[in-house]
Amino acid sequence: MTELFNVYAPADAWARFAEHYRPQVRIERIPTADALGRVLATQLTSPQNLPEFVRSTVDGYAVAAADTYGASPGLPALLTVVGEVPMGKAASLTIGPGEAALVHTGGMIPPGADAVVMIEHTQRVDAHNIEVFQPVAEGQNVVQIGEDIRLGQPILKPGHRLRAQDIGGLMALGIVEVDVAAPPLVGIISTGDEVVPPEQRPQPGQVRDINSYSLAALAQSVGAQALRYGIVPDERADLEAIARRAVQECDIVVFSAGSSVSYRDMTAEVINSLGKPGVLVHGVSVKPGKPTILAVCDGKAVFGLPGNPVSAMVIFDLFITPAICAALGAPLPPRMTVRARLARNLASDAGREDYVQVRLEARDGELWAVPVLGKSNLIYTLVNAEGTIKIPLDSNGLRTGEWVTVTLG
């Protein structure tokens, strides 16, 4: 199938793939308490005002603000304490002119009061009276009805990944169940006669299976579920059988290894047999990861990744992460970045995007990105790195001392 190996720029490769990939978001309802990190599938609006009553933000005395105007340590305002508003209960008293009521943080403000004087700005005169040494403005130290959120106000949109604060906000409104996107199932097929399970000691010429586990972890980190199909030998019939099963059971299928154009690699032919339109891209102008396959087979996304671990993880981030997000109806998750100076020259061929692993060092008050160089089959190139820099498609490389953006992770 070497005739398929026409190299696309990464953006063009994704555009060609996205023309045919139109996943439908599946929805499931789950308890809000279990929804951390899940992608919201429906618009949420507030079913109530929050708060539903006027509340104090401090411990103090509920007053009519006008009764405190002009108060000072030398000329305090004298107010009569008519009672206390107990926590967790509605106020059963009303504040009249020259009166005050003891309230606690979060407690209800009684009718007739429009502000709260902090307790440290008052002094007890006797059992029934206080002196106020500092005036308060109307609304001071008070949260109004609906000040946090109002009835019918939009809260969160579909595609939003729920955070800890979102869970708390929904619970505050009594929203104890939410509709979220069901996680797509990503099937991972590792191929090669030389690949053995991690628990097995490799013999000469063999290597342990790295990619099944690192790619499964990447899928889970984005919000998918991963299903490993084990190691398939370099036999066409075996590969076709596992591939057909994976396409039936999963939303996205990822082949690890077998995507190059060597005579042993039959992945492209097998993918083309799984459904239409089949292979859309075979070859991406990126380093590492050039012999990448992007395909859609009867609506299912199918990818062929290089077998080298660094290549596989770079390509996963470029193409499979966006495919998972599309199946969730979510934007790409934000990535943390830092700016740093490049610690050495990096050459690149024009017309190719390069992704280089780096570690970060502080030197004389500046952050430097030190390339962690190594071949794409060396997993510890990634383990020893703290982030990645991209050399743009139209660049011939980057020079020592240039400012670069490091994507952490």
N, C-alpha and C positions, 0 to 999 in steps of 0.2 A: 504493500500500500504506500510505497514511497511517493507516489504522485500526489498524495494528500499533504505532504509535508511542505506547505507554503506558509512562511512565517508571517504572523500578524503582529503589529504593535499591540501592547497590552490593552489600551483603550479600544482599539478596533476589534480585538478578539472578543472583549466583553460585549461590545455593541452587537456583533454578529450573533453571539450566543443569546443575548437578551431579546433579540427579535423573535426567538422561538421558545424562550423559557417564560411561561406565564403561570406560575404556581398559584393555587387557590389556598387562602388561609383557612385552616380548620380551627374551629372554636370549641373550647371546653370551659365549663364553669368550675371554679375551684374556690376553696376558702381563701379569703383575703390574707389570713395569717400565713398561708403557704405560698404566697404569690411573689415573694421577693425574687427579683431578676426576671420574672416572666413578662411577656409582651402583652400589653392590653389590646383587646380585640374590638372593643366598642367604646363609644364616647360616654364619659361619665359626667353627670351634672349633679349639683348638690340637691339632696332631697329636703334640706332645711336650712334655716339661718344658723350660723355658728359665730358666736354663741347665741343661744336662744333667749338669754336674759342679760341685762346689764350687769357686768361683773367688776369687782375690784381687782386691781393688779398689785395691791400692797396691803399690808396690815395697817389699819388706821381707823379713821372715823368718817362715815358717810355724812356729807353736809351739803347745804345749798351754798355754792361757791360765793354768792354775793355776801353771805354772812361773814366771810373771812377777809374781804377786801380791806386793805390798810392794816392788817394785823402785823405786828412786829414784836420782837422780844421786849421792847420798852412799852408797847401798848398792845397787849394781846387781845384777841377776840375771846369773849366768854360765851361758851355754848353749854346748853343743858343736854346731858346724855339721857336719852329716852329708852335705851335698851341695846340689845345685841342681836345681830342677825346670825343664827347658828349655821354652820357649814352644812351643805347638803339639803337645805330646806329653803322654802320661799320666805321672803321677808313678810312678817306679820304686823309690821308697824309702818307708820308714815312719818316722814320728817317735815316738821313745821318750821316757821321762822325762828331762828335762834336755837335750833335743836341739832343734835348729832346722834349717830348710832354706831356702835363698835362693829366693824366688819373685818373679815380676814381675807387673805389673798385667795382669789377665785370665788369669793362669796358674792351673793346677790346684793345689789344696791337697792335700798328701799325706795318706794315712791316719795317724791319730794326732794330727794338728794340728786345732785348732778355732778359731784366730785368727791374725792376722798383725800383727806389730810393724812399724811404719813404719821404714824404714831410717835415717831421721834421728834416731830414738830409740834407736839402737844405736851401738856402737863395736867395731871389730875389736880383739881383744887379740893374736891371732896367727893363723896360717893355719887354725886349727881351732876357735877360740873367739870368742864375742862377749859384750859386756856390754850388757844391756838396762836403760835408765834410766827407763822408764815402763811401768806394767802395762797389760795389755789384758784386756778381758772376753771371755768365750766368744762367738764369732760376730762379734767386732769386725773390721772391714776385710775381711769375707768375704761373698760372695753365695752363698746356699744353693741347692740343686737346686730348680727350680720357683719360686724367689722372684719372678722376673719374670712368669711365667705357667705354669700347670700343664697337664698333659696333660688334654684334654677340656674345658678351660675355654672358655666362649664368648668370642670375640674381638670380632667386628664383626657388626652386624645388617643385614638387607636394608634398603635405603633410605639407607645411609650413603654420603656422598660421600668418596671416598678422598683423604686428604691425604698430604703427603710423609712424615710420621712413620708413617702407616699402611703405606705401601709398605715402609719400612724394617722395621717390625714383622713384616710378612708374609714378607719375605725372610729374616729371622732364623729363621723357622720352616720355611723351605724351601717356602713356598707360592708357587710361581712362576707360577701361572695362577689367575685368578679369574673367576667368573661375574658379569657386570655387565649392567645394563639397556641394551639397544640404544637409541641416541638416536632419539627420534621425528623424523620428517621434517616440517618446517614449510614449507609452500608459501606464497609471498608474491606476491600479485597487485596491481600498481599500476595504477590506472585514471585515465582523464582525457585528453581531447583536448589539454589544455594542458600535459601533462607530457612532458618530453623527457629522454633519457639524460644523465648527468652530464658526459660527454665532449663533449656538443653545446652550443654557445652558444645560449641561449634567444633567440628572437625576441620582439618585443613581444607581451605576453599569454601568454607561455609561462614555465614554471618547470622547473628541474631536478628529477629524481626523487631525493628525499631518503629517503623512507620505506622503499623496498625495501632500502636498505643499513643504515639504523639499526635497522630491525626485524629484519633478518637477524642483525646483530651482537648484539642483545638475545637472540634465540633461541639463538645459539651460546653466549652467556655463561651460560645456564642449563643447558646440556647437550644441546641439540637440534642437529640439522643443518638448514640452511636451503637452500631451493631457490627462486631468484627466477624468476618467470615473465615478467618483462619488463613493458612498459607496454601496457595494453589500451585501445583507444579506446572512446569512449562509444557503442558499438554493441552491442545486445542479443545478437546472434548471436555476435559475437566473444567477448564476456564469458562467455556460456554455454559455449562450446567450451573456453576456457581453464579455466573453473571445473570442468567435468566431468573434464578431464584431471588437474587438481590434486587433486581429491577421490579419484580412482582411485590416484594415485601417492603421496599424502602422508597423514600421520596427522592433521595439523592444517592448516587452510587459513585464510589471513588476507588479506582484501581491504583495500587501503588506498585510502580515499576512496570516495565513492558510498554512504555509509550514512545520509545525511540524507534528508529527505522532499521534496526539491525534485523537480520534474518530470523532471530529467535523471538522477536517481539511481535506478537499477534494481537495486541490489545485493540488497535484501531479496527481490525477486521471483525473481531468479536463484538465490539461496540456497535458497529454498523449493522450487525445482525439482530440487534435488540429492539429496533423500532425506528421510525422515521422522525425527523430527517436524518438522524444518525450524526456522524462526525461533522462538526461545523468548522472547527479549528484544529489543526495539527501542527503546532509549532508557534511559539510566541517569542518575540524579540526581547528576551529578558535573560539575565544571568544572575543567579543560576535558575535553570528550569526551562530551557528552550524547548525540549521535546514534549510539550504539554498538549493534551487533548481536551477539547471542550465539545460536548455533544448533548443533544436532546433526543431522547428515544421515547416516542409516544407520550410526550409530556414530562417525562422524568429527566432530571439533570444527571448527566454522567460525565465523569472526569477521569482522564488518565494522567497520572502524575509520574514524574521521574522517580526512580528508586532511591536516589541519594537523599538522605534525610534533610539536609539544608534546603535542597531544591524543592522537596515535597512540601516543607513547611512554608517557604516563601510563596509558592504557588497556591497553597491552601488559603493563605491570607489574601492573595490577590483576587481569587476567583470563587473559591468555595464559601468563604465567609460571606461575601455579598449574596451568593445563591441561597444560603441559609436565611439570611436576613430578609430576602425577598419572600421566602416561604413563610416567614413569621409576620410579614407586613410591617417590618421595622426598618428604620435607617441603620446604617452601619454604626456599631458602638463607637463612642468617642475613644480616641487613643491619646494618651499623654505624650507630649513632646517636650524637648528642651533644645535650646540653641547652644551649640558648642563650636569650638574651632577644630578643624581637622588636623590631626597630628602628623600626617604624611601624605604624599602625593598618591592619587588613585587614578589610574588610567582606565579609559573605557572606549569602546568603539561607538562612533556616532550611529544613531539608528537603533540603539539597544539600551534598555533600562537595566542598570546594575543595582543590586541590593547587597550592601556590604554590612556585615555585623561589626559592631564597635563596642568597646567598653569606655567608661567615662573616668577621667582623671581631673583633679583640681590642681592647677599649676598657677602660682602667683596670682591667685584671685580670679582666674578664669577657668572655665570648664572646657576640657579638650576631649575630642572623640578619637580614640585610638583604635584603628582597624584591627579586628581579630581575623587574621588571614588564614585561609585553609581551604582545601578542596571540599566540594559540596557533599562528599560522602563522610565527612568528619563531624559527627553529632556534637562534639565538644566545642566546635566553632560557635554553636548556638548556646551551649551551656555556659561558656565563659564570657558571653556577650551580655550587654545590658540593653542593647537597642540596635536599630538598623538605620542606615542612611541610604537614600536613593540617589543614584547618579542619573540625571534626566536623560531622556531619549535623544535629545539633540545636543548632548554634551560630549566632549572628548575626554572628560575626566574632571577631577577636582584637584586643586593645589593645596599644599600645606598652608595652614593658617586661615583658609577660607572658613567663613561661618556656615555651618550646615545645620539642618534640622534632624534631630535624632528622635525616631519614634521608639518609645520605650516598650520593653516587653520581650 
